[in-house]
Amino acid sequence: MTMLPPLIKSITLVLLATLGGCASYYSHYGAFPAENSAGEARQVMLSWQTAEYPGWWIQDNQSTPITLETQCSSRSWRIADDTHQAPGSCGEGIRACGEPSRDRVAATGAPAGPDTVCLAIRPDSGGRAVTDIEQSLELAVSCRPARTTRGTGDDEENIDYLRASTVPYKVYIRKAPRGALNGRPPAMDDSVCDAE
């Protein structure tokens, strides 16, 4: 077996180091109209980012957790899977767990603890990770806020979120290269909040 000449070894190392940047980076989002727990019409937004690698590359695709935001509310949800740091101990798949001081199980009114799945996402592909989401997903919401506002007077803040439903919400997803003009989710119109 012959040894590679030093020049070829150097070129090979440079190529391998360059291939580390083989990922393609994308932004994903889905927006849909729905009601919050108080029955008010709101826009709801899901958004996340991915790094996707070629099939021959040694690294798996990666993603950020999904953020769920409801128009006029300061409460946002972090929906994670087992590939993310601190995904929550309330189950498997893509989920967000409850917080007893902030959430209630919609069906019973009992406090939703860290073992309660408040939000669960099922990708259209049937996978169990955020990177498995392709063109659509189903979002199950089984909790409601313990309170819809916090603070009083001028300091009052809305912390309501998407209404719980026995039927999952169907959400269609847009995907665009990160940094592209169509790669950013549309801004939610806050004028509706000011008018109320």
N, C-alpha and C positions, 0 to 999 in steps of 0.2 A: 504494500500500500504506500503510495507516494504522499509526501507532505505538500500542502498548498504553499506556493510561494508567498512571502510576506505581503506583497502588493495585493494579491487576490484575497488574502485573509482580511486585509484592511478594507477593501472594497465590500466584501461580504458583511463585515461588521457595520459599516456605514449603511448599507442597504437594509439590514435588519433593524437598525436604530430608526431609520426613516419609516419603515413599515409600521412602527409603533403608532404612527399617526394615521392609520388606515380607517379610523372610524368616520362615519358620516353622522352629523349632529342634526337633530330634528326637534321642532316644537310641535306639540299636539294640544288640541283644545276642542271642547264641545260646549256649545251654549244652547240652552233651551228655556222656554217659558214654563213656569210652574207656580204653585202657591207656597208661601211659607206656612209655618204652623198656625199663624194667626189668620190665615185665609186670604192674605194680600197677594195680588199678582206680582211676581218678581221674575227677573232673569237669573238663571243659575249657570255658573261657569265651572267646568272642569279643565285643568291645564297641567301639563308636565313636559319634561324634556327627555330625550333619549340619545344615546350614543350607540350606533349600530355598526357592527363589524362584518366583514365579508365571511361567508360560510367556511372558508378555509383557514381563517385566522384562529389563533388559540384562545382568544378571549371571548366570553359571551357578551351579548348585548346588555347594556346597562340603562337604567332610568332613574329619574328622581321620583319620589312619591308624588301622587296626584294631589293637587290642591283643589278643594271644592269651596267656592264662594257664592254667597247669595246676595243679590242686589240689596242695598240699603242696610246691610248688616256688617258689623266688624268681625263676626265670628267666621273663621275659616277652618276647614277640616283638612287634616293630613291623612291621606289614605295610602297605606303602604302594603308591601308584600314581604316575604321572608328574605329577599335579597337586600332589603333596606335596613339601615341601622334603627334599632328600637321599633320594630313594626307593631308591637302590641301583642299581648298574650291572650287575646279573646278568640283566637281561632286560626285557621289557615286561609290561604288565598289572599286576595286584595281586600283589605278591611281597615276600618277605623273603630277603635274601641271607645266606650263611653267613659265619662267622668261623673262620678256620683253627685258632685256639687253642681254640675252644669246640665246633665241630661237625665231624661226619664225614658223608661221603656214605654213606647206609645200604647201598646195593647193593655198594659196593666197600671201604668203610672208609677211603678216602682223605680227607685234610683237605678240608673244604668251604670254599673261598675266596670272596672277594667277587664272583666271577663265577658262583657256584653258587646256583641257586634252591633254597632249603631249604623254603620254604612258598609255595604259589601258590593264589590264590583265583579261581574262575570264578563270576561272578554267574549266577543263574538266567535273567536277561534276556540273557545272552550279551555284556554290555558288558565294558569293560576298566578301569573306574574304580570306586572304592568307592561313589560316588553312584549307580551302576547297579544296586546290590544291592537287591532287592525283598524277596521272602518267603523265599528260600532261596539257598544257595550250595554249591559243592563246594570242599573244602579238600584240596589235595594236599600230603603231607608226604614229603620225600625225604631228610631228614637225621636223624641221631641225635646225642645229645650225646657229645662226646669223653670226658667224665666225668660221672657223675650226681650227684656231690657235690663240694664243695670245703671245705677246712678240716678240722680234726680235733677229736675229743672234743666238748666242749660248744659249740665254735665251728663244728661241721660244719653245712653248709647244703646243702639239696637243690637241684640245678639241672637236674633231669631235665625232660623235656617229652614231649608227645604222640608216641606211637609212629609211626614211618614206615610207610607202607602203599602197596602198588601200586594199591590201589583208593581213590579219593578219599573222604573223609568227607562225608556229606550233612548240612548244618546248616540248621535252620529258624530264622528270624530273627523277633524281636519288635521292634516299633517303637512308641514312645510319645512324646508331647510331652515335651520336656526339663523336668524339675521335677515331672512327674506322679508319683504314688505308684508306678505300675507302670512308670515310666521308668528305674528303676535295676535293674541286673542283680542277681539273687539272690546273696547272700553264699555263698561256698563254705565248707563245714563243715570246720574245721581239726581237729576232735576225732579224725578218722581219722588225721591226721598224728601227733598226740600219742600215739596208741595203738600206733604202730609202732616 
